[in-house]
Amino acid sequence: MRHAIERLLSRENRWALAIAALLVLLTILTASAAPLWIYQGF
């Protein structure tokens, strides 16, 4: 079991997970901030 986890958490996979997490975070942050920017113009 431990061997499988280590193989899943290789360097490439950790980078892929980090980038995916960042994209999700950015999507959530920009999605919640977008209406504020739109309404600020009016």
C-alpha positions in Angstrom: 0.0 0.0 0.0 2.8 2.5 1.0 4.6 1.7 -2.3 1.5 2.6 -4.3 1.1 5.9 -2.5 4.7 6.8 -3.1 4.3 6.0 -6.8 1.2 8.2 -7.0 3.0 11.1 -5.3 5.9 11.3 -7.6 7.4 14.7 -8.4 5.4 15.0 -11.7 2.1 14.1 -10.0 2.7 16.5 -7.1 3.3 19.3 -9.6 0.1 18.3 -11.5 -1.9 18.3 -8.3 -0.4 21.6 -7.2 -1.3 23.2 -10.5 -4.8 21.8 -10.5 -5.4 23.0 -7.0 -4.1 26.5 -8.0 -6.4 26.6 -11.0 -9.4 25.6 -8.9 -8.5 28.2 -6.3 -8.1 30.9 -9.0 -11.4 29.9 -10.6 -13.2 30.2 -7.2 -11.5 33.5 -6.3 -12.1 35.1 -9.7 -15.7 33.8 -9.9 -16.6 35.4 -6.5 -14.7 38.6 -7.4 -16.0 39.0 -11.0 -19.5 40.5 -10.1 -17.8 43.1 -7.9 -15.7 44.3 -10.8 -18.7 44.3 -13.1 -20.9 46.3 -10.8 -18.1 48.7 -9.8 -18.3 50.3 -13.3 -22.0 51.3 -12.9 
